Amino acid sequence: MEEDANATSKEDAFMKRFKYYKSNKPKPSLEEVISVEKHCDDKITGCPPLDITDDPRTDLLGLRSLKEWQLYSFKGHPGLLFIKNPFTDSGQRYWIRKCLEEYPRKPNRLNIDIESNLQDWWAECFRNNTCDKQLLKKLRWTTLGYHHNWDTKVYSEDNRTPFPNDLAELSDVFAKYLNYKHFRAEAAIVNYYHMNSTLSAHTDHSEVNLEAPLFSFSFGQSAIFMIGGKDKSVEPSAILINSGDVVIMSKEARLCYHAVPKILPSTDSPWEKPEICKMNDMNIDISNLKYLTEPEKIISVMKQNVDNQEWDRFRNYIQESRINMNVRQVLNEKQSSLQ
Ligand SMILES: O=C(O)CCC(=O)C(=O)O
């Protein structure tokens, strides 16, 4: 009997922690939450800077020079990697705006499609120059490329639309940095969280290719990200994710249970920093682009974003929300379709 009770409590290790961090009354202690800012040396290892030449695409994609990137690994979670905000402040504005204004347009799929099949969610939210707050709050996810099927969890060729070039290019910079030479971004889920949102425990196992890493880019409010093992009995760790941070689930960590039990108010708003005004000094080198055919479109959006008034709608949203772009490769290296 005692053994049974133990077994149940072991199985529930992930869920117990999830409930603990999710709770509002009482509020959880954040003491055990691993943060790269807190120098948790017993849990995190700062990786020495990789011997890498800079990537000419960084400025254009709103990234700092690779030489400045800070890469971490986690002692209890082999394959889990973390890059502390490698984005410039104008880069943060760019990607936040893309996730709101462009990615939720058709032909991409949205959670609200079942009730209202909108061509352009963001434009609809601001139709007639008024803000439809209810509609703004309703968006929970957008899918890109191979669309994740939430019921069957199976990707299919007839549920696929073009993957955005800029996000493919961004993911390629990260893949190259980590020496994944053949990574191709083919599917993404963009998650939209409000202050009371959570994402329950799950594994991402629908992709044919489970060797390729999964790249997770976060912007806006902070979050507690939990990651455990291949089943829920493994005691998970809780990690603080701030705006701009990138989590990479590779190797052993690729199929581990993970969840987001809590959104926390961010202590910094990098998307508000005055560095944004330096747009004209940017060193734009468009050589070596792999997916982007119209880099001038990115420059144009970045320039528009300098205008604080124009950026106001995006600011109002992100001040109370978190956005996460979760990018995967679906196919094996030599495969060109699921057929
Ligand atoms: O929001 C996050 O940090 C994680 C999102 C996630 O796990 C997913 O989309 O599968």
Ligand as a Chemical Component Dictionary entry (heavy atoms), coordinates in Angstrom:
data_LIG
# 
_chem_comp.id                   LIG 
_chem_comp.type                 NON-POLYMER 
_chem_comp.pdbx_formal_charge   0 
_chem_comp.three_letter_code    LIG 
# 
loop_
_chem_comp_atom.comp_id 
_chem_comp_atom.atom_id 
_chem_comp_atom.alt_atom_id 
_chem_comp_atom.type_symbol 
_chem_comp_atom.charge 
_chem_comp_atom.model_Cartn_x 
_chem_comp_atom.model_Cartn_y 
_chem_comp_atom.model_Cartn_z 
_chem_comp_atom.pdbx_ordinal 
LIG O1 O1 O 0 5.972 29.114 -24.164 1  
LIG C1 C1 C 0 6.936 28.386 -24.004 2  
LIG O2 O2 O 0 7.986 28.774 -23.477 3  
LIG C2 C2 C 0 6.860 26.917 -24.390 4  
LIG C3 C3 C 0 5.923 26.641 -25.529 5  
LIG C4 C4 C 0 5.845 25.173 -25.851 6  
LIG O3 O3 O 0 6.268 24.349 -25.099 7  
LIG C5 C5 C 0 5.234 24.673 -27.106 8  
LIG O4 O4 O 0 4.713 25.460 -27.920 9  
LIG O5 O5 O 0 5.288 23.443 -27.336 10 
# 
loop_
_chem_comp_bond.comp_id 
_chem_comp_bond.atom_id_1 
_chem_comp_bond.atom_id_2 
_chem_comp_bond.value_order 
_chem_comp_bond.pdbx_ordinal 
LIG O1 C1 DOUB 1 
LIG C1 O2 SING 2 
LIG C1 C2 SING 3 
LIG C2 C3 SING 4 
LIG C3 C4 SING 5 
LIG C4 O3 DOUB 6 
LIG C4 C5 SING 7 
LIG C5 O4 DOUB 8 
LIG C5 O5 SING 9 
# 
